[in-house]
């Protein structure tokens, strides 16, 4: 039997952040991380395309919470305690400088996730945190006393237990055995699979600012849209996938989206197209992209409106003008399936938020049981927000764990 004061289950971002802060604030405690695999911090390694999107440059708690489809209300208080500015300061104090990119995402100046991993490993060693690998937990219990854990390798006992395992169905089942309710996990960040003649030959094209809605629902988003070899991606699509995670799963990822490429009404688009017809009657319609759209996308939308490649504006009839206005403002695409966003996998689902005290991140059902990160039913849109949730929860756990 291996005895520790604190055991953190999960060798990921939230687990390391919690363990380091606990050990730093309470040097007399023995703290251990139990990692089920042979490597730690694997998700950190692939995050942000290998650069680690540490957080997002949003410094107002109320605005930050709006990026969480699940957890918006619960995170407001915690973000007043520890949020983006605190994260930046935490890493800078440990020699890791962060930078802000144009879209607000924040990365280490080194542009390498290894910088974050090295920081965590150094701090864990410095504060004598035991990092134990190949220790998948197979049972948890306490019998109103200390927590007892069995792994495939060893047995452990501890006074306080922190669950920071991320989206782990086996751990969720163990927590259900303890009486916690767990929301069924479904994918949260994913791209849309679309086969359509309008986009099949133009992968890599980006429309900078569009509106997208899921037909027959209230799901709506806006932002950049990327056409890919398999369909569509980029923030406008990923936001829809996050906020629509449960609804889209119910539809088995078969649904229809409507895209407004120019963020204008169809009526306004008709008027603008008629003006172009008056101003440039001799110009070929397909040759001159309008509304700041990429030319390759413009050509496809013109073609879809039954306008010939060599037709001039003067030749466009009323029906063609209306068809092009419709393609620009309410083009419909059939989605048939999803693809994982890069190498990152985020799920909606986890421990019911009503069963957690968000002032301390302690279980309301069991004393000395704490949660941090995506083991809870909290998830976010892409851009560093899931990591910020991990840092905030882990820090508050550390602050409260020995009070």
N, C-alpha and C positions, 0 to 999 in steps of 0.2 A: 504494500500500500504506500503510494507516494503522497505525502502531505504538502499542501501549499496553502497560503493564506487566500490568494485569489487565483482562479483559473479563468482564462479567456479562451473560449472555444471558437476557433477560426483564425487562420493566419493570413487574413487579408487586410485591407486598409483600415476598416473599423477596429479589427482585433488588435493590430499593432498600435494604433493611435490610443486606444483605451489602455492597453498594457503599459505603454511608455509613460503616459500621463499618471497612471496609478503609481507606478514604481518611482517616478520622479518626485511626486508629492509625498509619498510614504516610503522612504528608503528602507525602513525596517521590515517591510512586508516582503514575503516571498511571492513572486508573480510568475505564472507560467502561461504560455500560449500553446494550445493543442491544435495542430494542423493535420487534417486527415491525409493530405498528399505528401509527396516527397519534395515539393517546392512550396515556398511561401510567396505571397504578394503577386500571384500570377495574373490577376485581373489588373493590378496596377501596371504591370509590365506592358500589356497590350492596349491599355487605355489611351485614347487620343492618338491612335495610330502609332503607338510606341513612344509618344512624347509625354503622356500622363496629363490629362486635362484636370488639374488639381482642384479648381473651383471656377467661379464665374464672377466677373466684376459687377456685381449687383450689391449695393451697400445699404439698401432699405429693406428691413425685414418683411414688411407687407408685400413689397414687390417681389422679393425672393420667393416667398411662399407660393406665388402664382405659377411657378414652374413645376409644381408637384401635383399631378392628378390625384394621387392618394397621399394624404398627409398635410395638405395645405393648412387646414385649421389647427392641427396639432403642433405644427412646427413653428408657429408664430412666436410663442413664448420662448422656446429653445433658441431661436435665432436672435432674440434680444440678449441672450446670455453669451452665445458664441456663434459668430458668423464669418462672412468673408474677410473682413479686416483682421479679425483674430487669427484666421487661418494663415493669412499672409505674414502676420507678425510671428506666428509660431514657427513657420518654416524659415523665415529670415533669421530668427534667433539661433537657429541650428545650421546656418550657413547655406540655406537654399533660397536663392532669390527667384521670385516669380515675375513674369511679364504678362501684360494684357495685350491680346490681339484685337483686331478691329471689330470682331463680332462679340467681344466681351469675354471670350474664353481665356483662361489663365493657365500658363504652362511654366515649368522651370526654364530659366534662361538658357540652360544647357540643351533644351529641346530633347531631352532624353528621360524616359521614365526610370532609368537606372539611377539617376540622381535621387529620386524619391525613395527608391528601394534601398540604396546605400545609406541614406539618412536614417531610415527606420531601423535597419540592421545595426548601424553604429549606436543609435540611441538605446536600442534594446540591450545590446551588450554592455554599454556604459552603465545602465541602471539595473544590470543583473537580472534581466527578464529571461527566463528559460524558454527557449523556442524548441518545442518537441514536435518533430515531423513523423509522418506515418502513424498517426494516432487518431483514427476515426472513432468517434464516440458511438457506442452501441447501446448504452443505457445511462439514465440519469435518475437519481432519487435522493431524498433527504430524510424522510421519516421524522420530520420536525427537529432534525439535528443538522449537522454539517452536510454539505452536498457530497454525494458519492457518484463518481463517474467510472464507467468501464469503457475501455477502448479495446481494440483487437490485440493490443500489446500489453497494457498495464491497467491497474486500478488506481484511482486518485480520490483524494478527499480534500475538500476546501471549505472555507467559511463563507465565501461569496463567489458567485458564479456569473460570468458575463457571456452571453450568447451573441456572437458576432460572425455567424456562419454564412451570411448572405442567403441566396436562394438555394436552400438545401432541403429537398423533400424528406430525407431520412431524419434530419434534425427536427423538421416541423412535425413529423409523426411522434417523435419523442416528447415534444412539447405538448402535443395533443394528449398524450398519455398522462401528462401532468395536469391536464384540465384546461389548457389554453385552447381557444378557438383559432383556427388558421384559415384565412381566406384562400380559396383555391388559386394556385398560381397560373397565370397566363402570360404569354410574351407581351412586353410593353414597348420596346423600341425595335421597330422593324421597317423594312422598305416594302413597297408594293410591287407584286408581280403583274405586269400588264403586257399583253400582246396586242399591238395596234399598229396599223400601217402608218399612222401619222408620226410615230416615234421610233419605229424599228430600225431606221437607217441613220439616226442622229444621236447615238450614245455620246455622252460627254457634254451635251448642250445644257447650259444653265439659264433659266429665266429668273432674273434677280428678285422679282417681287410679284408674287401671285397670290390669289385667294383660292383655297381648296375646301370643298365641303363633301361630306359623305351623304349621298342622296337618300332621303327618307329619314334622316336623323338631324340632331342639332349640332353635330360635330363639324367644327369649322377651324381653319387655321390659315395663316398667311406667312409669307417669307420666300426665300429662295427655293427653287425646284430644280432638281437635277434629273435629267433623262439618262438612264443607264441601259446596259445590255439586256437587263431583265425587266425593266419597268421604270419606276420613279423612286427618288430618294431626296435627301437634303432636308433642312429644317421644317419646311411646310408639311412634308409627308411624315417626318418623325414625330412632330407635335401631334398630328392626328392619330398616329399609332399609339402614342402614350395616353392621350386623353380618351381615346376610343378603345383601349385595350380589351375591356370586358365586352363591350358591344360588338366589336369586330370578331372576337373569338366566338360569340354566339352565332355569328353569321358564317362561321367556318372560313373566314377570310375571303368570302366571295361577296362583292358588293360593287356599287358604282360610285365614282367620284365625279364631281363637276368642278372644272377649273376656270377661273377668270384670269386670263393671262395679262390683262391690262388694267384691272381694278376699276372698270367703268361699267355703267349700265349698258345693256344692249342698245337701247335707244340713243344714248350718247355716242356709242361706237358707230352707229349708222350715220349720224350727223357728221362725225369726223371723217368717215370714209367718203361721204358725199363731197366734203370739202376738198379732200385729196383728189377726187375725180375732177373737180373744177380747177384745182391749182396745177395739176400735173397730168393732163389728159394724154400726152404722148409717151409718158413713161410706162415701162413694162411693170405690171403690178408685182410680180414675183421678185424682180431684181432689186427692189429698194425696200428693205425691212422698215417697218413703222413701229411706233410706240416703244422704242428701245428694246425690241425683241431681237434675239439672235437671228441672223439671216436664215440659217438652216431650219429653225423652227418656223419662222415666218413663211418660208417656201412651202413647208408641209401644210400649214393651215390654209394658205391660199389654194393649194392643190385640192385639199379636202372640201373646199367650197365650190368645186367644179369650175375653177378658173384655170385656163390654159397657161402653160409656162411662158408663152409669148404674148398673152393678152395684155392690152394697154388699159389704163384707167378709163379712157374714153369708151372702151368696149364693154365695160362692166354694166350689166343690167341690174334692175332692182332686186331680183331674186338672188343674184350673186353677191351683191352688197350685203343683203340681209344674212345670207349664209356665212359670209366672212365675219360679220359682226357677231353672229352666234358662236362661231369657232373661237373667236377672241375672248368672249365673255362668259360662255357657258358650255364649253366643250366637255362632253361626257366620255369617260373611259371606264371600261370594265376591269375590275381588279379580281384576279384569280390566284390567291395565295400570297405568301409573304416570304421574305428572306431576312436573315439576321443582318443587323447593321454592323458592318465591318466584322471585327472579332469580338465585339462587346455583346453581352447577352444580359438584358435586364428584364425582370418579370414584375408584373403586378401580382401581389399576393404576399402572404406572411401572417405573422401574429396579429390578431385583431387589435386595433389601436385603442379601443375602449378598455383593454385589459392592461394598459401601461400608464404609469404616472409620468407624464412628460416633464414634470419638474425635476425628476431624478432618473428617469428611464428604468425604474424598478417595476417589476411585475406587481400588479395589484392583488394577485392570487398567492404569490409566494414571496416571503421575505428573502432578501439576499440573492434574488435572481434578477439580472439586468439584461437589457437588450440594446444593441447598437447596429446601425446599418440596415441592410436590406432583408435581414431576418424578419423585420417587421413589415407590415403592409404599407410601406412607403416606397414610392418610386418617382422618378423625375424625367423631364425631357432631357435631350442630349445637351451637353455644354458645360459639364463639370458639376452639375447640381446633385447628382447622386453621391459624388464624393463629399460635397459640402454637408449633406445629410449625415454621412458617416462620421466626419470630423466633429460635427456638433454633438451628436448623440454620444460618441465615445468620450468627448471631453466632459460632458455633463455627468456621465457615469463615473468618471474618475473623480470629479469634484465631490460627488455625493457618496461614494462607496464606503468611506470610512467615517462618515458623520455619525 
